[in-house]
Amino acid sequence: MENKTLEKLFVKHLKCMYSSEKQLSETLPRIAESVAHKDLKSVIKDHYEQTKVHLDRVHKILQQYNLNKASGEYCDIMEQLLDEAEDLLEEYGSSEVLDSELIALCRKIGHYEIASYNTLVSYARLLNYEEASELLQLTLDEEYETDNKFNKLNEEVMDVYIRG
């Protein structure tokens, strides 16, 4: 694959993640307000703060490589996942069932982000974009940590749900 093609793919995916992080940062506060479990609420609020940092990092990379036009790519996948969140909020209100479903959805979102950032790290390394690679790897590591938190919470929330 020639470098120009790889660079175009890098830019496309980077702009898509900018869109994803922006959409997520607009929706996470509403999700956090709707959950009943206090630890879940805390993890979602932490994820919101982390998402703002991720958005800033992606924006910094776009600017650093003179790709500062973050427009042009809209992430339909994130939009669909967040539409699912809205559907869950409507269907379940504030309940343990909602909490469990939101954990599952947050994990889906996280796995999408993990796959996307893995790809971006690989592209950045192949393009010798060292600083971008480091920033993207940091973001990827944080996404893995968040996924682990949601995974642990899932068992706790489900235990509360099952035992009543």
C-alpha positions as CSV (number, residue, x, y, z in Angstrom):
1,M,0.0,0.0,0.0
2,E,1.4,3.4,-0.9
3,N,2.0,6.0,1.8
4,K,-0.6,8.4,0.4
5,T,-3.3,5.8,0.5
6,L,-2.3,4.8,4.1
7,E,-2.3,8.5,5.1
8,K,-5.8,9.0,3.6
9,L,-7.0,6.0,5.6
10,F,-5.4,7.4,8.7
11,V,-7.1,10.8,8.2
12,K,-10.4,9.1,7.5
13,H,-10.4,7.0,10.6
14,L,-9.0,9.8,12.8
15,K,-11.8,12.2,11.7
16,C,-14.3,9.4,12.3
17,M,-13.0,9.0,15.8
18,Y,-13.2,12.8,16.3
19,S,-16.9,12.5,15.4
20,S,-17.4,9.5,17.6
21,E,-15.8,11.1,20.7
22,K,-17.8,14.3,20.1
23,Q,-21.1,12.4,19.8
24,L,-20.2,10.4,22.9
25,S,-19.3,13.5,24.9
26,E,-22.7,15.0,24.1
27,T,-24.6,11.8,25.3
28,L,-22.7,10.4,28.3
29,P,-24.0,13.0,30.8
30,R,-27.6,12.1,30.0
31,I,-26.8,8.4,30.4
32,A,-25.0,9.0,33.7
33,E,-28.1,10.9,35.0
34,S,-30.3,7.9,34.2
35,V,-28.5,5.1,35.9
36,A,-29.5,3.9,39.4
37,H,-26.2,2.1,40.5
38,K,-23.9,4.7,42.1
39,D,-20.6,2.9,41.0
40,L,-21.9,2.7,37.5
41,K,-22.9,6.4,37.5
42,S,-19.3,7.1,38.7
43,V,-17.7,5.0,35.9
44,I,-19.8,6.7,33.3
45,K,-19.0,10.1,34.6
46,D,-15.3,9.2,34.6
47,H,-15.7,7.9,31.0
48,Y,-17.3,11.3,30.1
49,E,-14.2,13.1,31.4
50,Q,-11.9,10.7,29.6
51,T,-13.9,11.1,26.4
52,K,-13.3,14.9,26.5
53,V,-9.5,14.2,26.8
54,H,-9.7,11.7,23.9
55,L,-11.5,14.3,21.8
56,D,-8.8,16.9,22.6
57,R,-6.0,14.4,21.7
58,V,-7.6,13.5,18.3
59,H,-8.0,17.2,17.6
60,K,-4.4,17.8,18.6
61,I,-3.3,15.1,16.1
62,L,-5.4,16.6,13.4
63,Q,-3.9,20.0,13.9
64,Q,-0.3,18.7,14.3
65,Y,-0.4,17.0,10.9
66,N,-2.2,19.9,9.3
67,L,-5.4,17.9,9.2
68,N,-7.2,20.4,11.3
69,K,-10.5,20.2,9.4
70,A,-12.2,17.7,11.7
71,S,-15.3,17.9,9.6
72,G,-15.9,15.6,6.6
73,E,-16.4,12.3,8.4
74,Y,-19.4,11.5,10.5
75,C,-19.5,8.3,12.5
76,D,-22.7,6.5,11.7
77,I,-21.7,3.6,13.9
78,M,-21.5,5.8,17.0
79,E,-24.8,7.5,16.1
80,Q,-26.5,4.1,15.9
81,L,-25.0,3.0,19.3
82,L,-26.1,6.2,20.9
83,D,-29.6,5.9,19.4
84,E,-29.7,2.5,21.1
85,A,-28.9,4.3,24.4
86,E,-31.9,6.6,23.8
87,D,-34.1,3.6,23.1
88,L,-33.0,1.9,26.3
89,L,-33.6,5.1,28.4
90,E,-37.2,5.3,27.0
91,E,-37.9,1.6,27.4
92,Y,-36.5,0.9,30.9
93,G,-36.5,4.2,32.8
94,S,-34.2,4.2,35.9
95,S,-33.8,0.5,37.0
96,E,-31.4,-2.3,37.4
97,V,-32.4,-3.6,34.0
98,L,-31.5,-0.3,32.5
99,D,-28.2,-0.3,34.3
100,S,-27.4,-3.8,33.0
101,E,-28.4,-2.9,29.5
102,L,-26.3,0.4,29.6
103,I,-23.3,-1.5,30.8
104,A,-23.7,-3.9,27.8
105,L,-24.0,-0.9,25.5
106,C,-21.1,1.0,27.0
107,R,-19.0,-2.2,26.4
108,K,-20.2,-2.3,22.8
109,I,-19.1,1.4,22.4
110,G,-15.8,0.7,24.1
111,H,-15.1,-2.3,21.9
112,Y,-15.8,-0.2,18.8
113,E,-13.4,2.5,20.2
114,I,-10.8,-0.2,21.0
115,A,-10.9,-1.6,17.5
116,S,-10.7,1.9,15.9
117,Y,-7.8,3.1,18.1
118,N,-6.0,-0.2,17.5
119,T,-6.2,0.5,13.7
120,L,-5.1,4.2,14.2
121,V,-2.1,3.2,16.3
122,S,-1.0,0.7,13.6
123,Y,-1.5,3.3,10.8
124,A,0.4,6.0,12.8
125,R,3.3,3.6,13.4
126,L,3.5,2.6,9.8
127,L,3.5,6.3,8.8
128,N,6.2,7.1,11.4
129,Y,3.9,9.5,13.2
130,E,5.6,8.9,16.5
131,E,3.8,11.5,18.6
132,A,0.4,10.6,17.1
133,S,1.2,6.9,17.8
134,E,2.0,7.6,21.4
135,L,-1.2,9.7,22.0
136,L,-3.4,7.1,20.3
137,Q,-1.8,4.3,22.2
138,L,-2.4,6.2,25.5
139,T,-6.1,6.5,24.5
140,L,-6.3,2.9,23.5
141,D,-4.9,1.8,26.9
142,E,-7.4,4.0,28.7
143,E,-10.2,2.4,26.6
144,Y,-9.1,-1.0,27.7
145,E,-9.1,0.2,31.4
146,T,-12.6,1.5,31.0
147,D,-13.8,-1.7,29.4
148,N,-12.4,-3.6,32.4
149,K,-14.3,-1.4,34.8
150,F,-17.6,-1.9,32.9
151,N,-16.9,-5.7,32.9
152,K,-16.4,-5.8,36.7
153,L,-19.5,-3.7,37.3
154,N,-21.6,-5.9,35.1
155,E,-21.3,-8.8,37.5
156,E,-22.1,-6.5,40.5
157,V,-25.1,-5.0,38.9
158,M,-26.4,-8.3,37.6
159,D,-26.0,-9.8,41.1
160,V,-28.1,-6.9,42.6
161,Y,-30.7,-7.5,39.8
162,I,-30.9,-11.3,40.4
163,R,-31.0,-11.1,44.2
164,G,-33.3,-8.1,44.2
